[in-house]
Amino acid sequence: MTQLGRRSFFRSILAAQAAAGAAAAQNPPQPIKPEPPVDFYAQPMRPLRAAGFYGSDAVDSFDKISHQVTFLGVPFDLGTTARPGARYGPRALRAVAGFGGLAQQRRWAGFYDYEEGERYLEGVTMADAGDVTIMPADFMPNFDRITDAIRRILASRSMPVVLGGDHSITFPVLRAFEGTTEKIHIIHFDSHLDFSDGRGAVRYAHGNPMRRSIELGSVSGLSSLGVRGFSSNTQAYEQGQKMGVQVIPALKMLRMGIPQAVASIPKAAQYYISLDVDVIDPSLFTGTGTPVPGGFTYYQMKEILQEVAKKGKIAGFEFVEVAPDYEVFQTSSRMASRLIMDFLAAIFLYQRHHYPASKPVAG
């Protein structure tokens, strides 16, 4: 390039810059308005992006619930004292629910049980309300959100089925029943009593949800079944006995027989069932944070839940402490999800008159 050519080239660049500067002076850029801060609490629930638990309707608002049963995930494990991971329980349970095409069933067709020779849950309408929005390290506000979510489900006259989460969520769930006309007897399945008083500072953890729950005015009593293992402190047990808590250890329950053990639970207007999956034998169920040797098999647990379903109205129930990081080949998640459906099948077989058919569900 000649010297004259180079001068022309640079003059053209300077001219273009000058023109751009003049245009910018005539049209100054508008100040950018800052985006308002994201308020995660404005969303009480995180809707599902796929089919709901066992093919139930995935709803994106509590106002859209007009079903007999509503599943709610509570991915909360801030109350664990040892191995965390129960926050992934709802995701794992939904991932395996419908294995073998059950989630693609004909709507409300129910399920055929080859062993029982019965078709269960035919016509029973079920919704999945997604997960409660859980914020990290925000303990009590998360409890408030759990309570609010259950209240909204109850307001829709639907039975809540809670997918935990660690066992500390029982207290905020049962708190939602405050003010109801009928008191609740808690039937608690667990290898632990979960009745400590926190040893001073810790009042809300997965080691004391039964203690906190029995203090609620809506709770009339507590029966803990399947308890086992060693303990260096009997204070929680002794305090529970003074407060009228019924405890049936796992071995005693098997020796007396499952029907007789469940029959010994006091009669009540309604029951809430809290099932910690470590009540199942850890050789069969590894996917939990605090396994204890011994426990029930799948068939024993199924029979227990069937007997419980005969006792009276079930206000709701929960399966907690599923921690999929500790399982192999999804076997624990599969067992838990199947037991949830087994229990629902028994409830609607023996107690259907307590759960009137819902309005027609669109879709």
FENBELUR-V152868 format. One record per backbone hydrogen bond with DSSP energy under -1.0 kcal/mol. CO is the residue of the C=O (numbers start at 1). NH is the residue of the N-H. E is the energy in kcal/mol with one decimal. If there is no record, write none. Layout:
co:CO nh:NH e:E
co:CO nh:NH e:E
This chain:
co:2 nh:6 e:-2.3
co:3 nh:7 e:-2.1
co:4 nh:8 e:-2.0
co:5 nh:9 e:-2.2
co:6 nh:10 e:-2.3
co:7 nh:11 e:-2.3
co:8 nh:12 e:-1.9
co:9 nh:13 e:-1.6
co:10 nh:14 e:-2.5
co:11 nh:15 e:-2.4
co:12 nh:16 e:-2.1
co:13 nh:17 e:-2.3
co:14 nh:18 e:-2.3
co:15 nh:19 e:-2.3
co:16 nh:20 e:-2.2
co:17 nh:21 e:-2.3
co:18 nh:22 e:-2.2
co:19 nh:23 e:-2.2
co:20 nh:24 e:-2.2
co:21 nh:25 e:-1.9
co:22 nh:26 e:-1.8
co:23 nh:27 e:-1.8
co:39 nh:42 e:-1.7
co:40 nh:43 e:-1.4
co:44 nh:133 e:-1.5
co:46 nh:131 e:-1.9
co:52 nh:55 e:-2.0
co:53 nh:56 e:-1.5
co:56 nh:52 e:-1.6
co:57 nh:128 e:-3.7
co:61 nh:64 e:-1.6
co:62 nh:65 e:-1.5
co:68 nh:159 e:-2.6
co:69 nh:127 e:-2.5
co:70 nh:161 e:-2.7
co:71 nh:129 e:-2.7
co:72 nh:163 e:-2.8
co:73 nh:132 e:-2.7
co:74 nh:76 e:-2.3
co:76 nh:166 e:-3.1
co:77 nh:80 e:-1.2
co:79 nh:206 e:-2.5
co:85 nh:88 e:-1.6
co:86 nh:89 e:-1.8
co:88 nh:92 e:-2.2
co:89 nh:93 e:-2.8
co:90 nh:94 e:-2.1
co:91 nh:95 e:-2.0
co:92 nh:96 e:-1.4
co:93 nh:97 e:-1.4
co:96 nh:99 e:-1.8
co:98 nh:101 e:-1.4
co:101 nh:104 e:-1.1
co:102 nh:105 e:-1.6
co:106 nh:109 e:-2.5
co:108 nh:123 e:-3.0
co:111 nh:120 e:-3.4
co:113 nh:117 e:-2.3
co:113 nh:118 e:-1.1
co:118 nh:113 e:-3.3
co:120 nh:111 e:-2.5
co:121 nh:124 e:-1.4
co:125 nh:69 e:-1.7
co:126 nh:57 e:-2.3
co:127 nh:71 e:-3.0
co:128 nh:59 e:-2.0
co:130 nh:73 e:-2.9
co:131 nh:46 e:-3.4
co:135 nh:138 e:-1.3
co:138 nh:142 e:-1.8
co:139 nh:143 e:-1.8
co:140 nh:144 e:-2.3
co:141 nh:145 e:-1.8
co:142 nh:146 e:-2.1
co:143 nh:147 e:-2.5
co:144 nh:148 e:-2.4
co:145 nh:149 e:-2.2
co:146 nh:150 e:-2.2
co:147 nh:151 e:-2.4
co:148 nh:152 e:-1.9
co:149 nh:153 e:-1.8
co:150 nh:154 e:-2.8
co:151 nh:155 e:-2.3
co:153 nh:158 e:-1.7
co:154 nh:157 e:-2.0
co:159 nh:70 e:-2.6
co:160 nh:317 e:-1.7
co:161 nh:72 e:-2.4
co:162 nh:319 e:-2.1
co:163 nh:74 e:-2.8
co:165 nh:321 e:-3.4
co:166 nh:169 e:-1.5
co:167 nh:170 e:-1.6
co:169 nh:173 e:-2.0
co:170 nh:174 e:-2.9
co:171 nh:175 e:-2.1
co:173 nh:176 e:-1.2
co:174 nh:177 e:-1.7
co:175 nh:178 e:-1.4
co:177 nh:180 e:-2.1
co:184 nh:220 e:-3.1
co:185 nh:272 e:-1.9
co:186 nh:223 e:-2.6
co:187 nh:274 e:-2.4
co:188 nh:225 e:-3.2
co:189 nh:276 e:-3.0
co:191 nh:228 e:-2.0
co:194 nh:210 e:-1.6
co:194 nh:211 e:-1.1
co:198 nh:202 e:-1.3
co:205 nh:208 e:-1.4
co:207 nh:196 e:-1.7
co:208 nh:212 e:-2.0
co:209 nh:213 e:-2.2
co:210 nh:214 e:-2.3
co:213 nh:216 e:-1.7
co:216 nh:219 e:-1.3
co:218 nh:184 e:-3.0
co:221 nh:186 e:-2.6
co:222 nh:246 e:-2.4
co:223 nh:188 e:-3.4
co:224 nh:248 e:-2.7
co:225 nh:190 e:-2.1
co:227 nh:250 e:-2.1
co:234 nh:238 e:-2.5
co:235 nh:239 e:-2.6
co:236 nh:240 e:-2.2
co:237 nh:241 e:-2.2
co:238 nh:242 e:-1.8
co:239 nh:243 e:-1.3
co:240 nh:245 e:-2.9
co:241 nh:244 e:-1.3
co:246 nh:224 e:-3.5
co:248 nh:226 e:-2.2
co:249 nh:253 e:-2.3
co:250 nh:254 e:-2.0
co:251 nh:255 e:-2.2
co:252 nh:256 e:-2.4
co:253 nh:257 e:-1.0
co:257 nh:261 e:-2.4
co:258 nh:262 e:-2.5
co:259 nh:263 e:-2.2
co:260 nh:264 e:-1.1
co:262 nh:265 e:-1.5
co:270 nh:185 e:-2.3
co:271 nh:315 e:-3.1
co:272 nh:187 e:-2.6
co:273 nh:318 e:-2.1
co:274 nh:189 e:-2.7
co:275 nh:320 e:-2.5
co:276 nh:279 e:-2.0
co:277 nh:280 e:-1.7
co:279 nh:296 e:-1.9
co:281 nh:284 e:-1.8
co:281 nh:285 e:-1.8
co:286 nh:288 e:-2.5
co:287 nh:323 e:-2.7
co:296 nh:281 e:-2.7
co:297 nh:301 e:-2.4
co:298 nh:302 e:-2.4
co:299 nh:303 e:-2.3
co:300 nh:304 e:-2.4
co:301 nh:305 e:-2.3
co:302 nh:306 e:-2.1
co:303 nh:307 e:-2.2
co:304 nh:308 e:-2.3
co:305 nh:309 e:-2.1
co:308 nh:311 e:-1.6
co:313 nh:271 e:-2.4
co:316 nh:273 e:-1.8
co:317 nh:162 e:-2.5
co:318 nh:275 e:-2.2
co:319 nh:164 e:-2.9
co:320 nh:277 e:-2.1
co:323 nh:326 e:-1.9
co:324 nh:327 e:-1.5
co:328 nh:331 e:-1.8
co:330 nh:334 e:-2.3
co:331 nh:335 e:-2.0
co:332 nh:336 e:-2.6
co:333 nh:337 e:-2.6
co:334 nh:338 e:-2.1
co:335 nh:339 e:-2.5
co:336 nh:340 e:-2.0
co:337 nh:341 e:-1.6
co:338 nh:342 e:-2.6
co:339 nh:343 e:-2.6
co:340 nh:344 e:-2.2
co:341 nh:345 e:-2.6
co:342 nh:346 e:-2.1
co:343 nh:347 e:-2.6
co:344 nh:348 e:-2.4
co:345 nh:349 e:-1.2
co:346 nh:350 e:-2.5
co:347 nh:351 e:-2.8
co:351 nh:354 e:-2.5
co:352 nh:355 e:-1.9
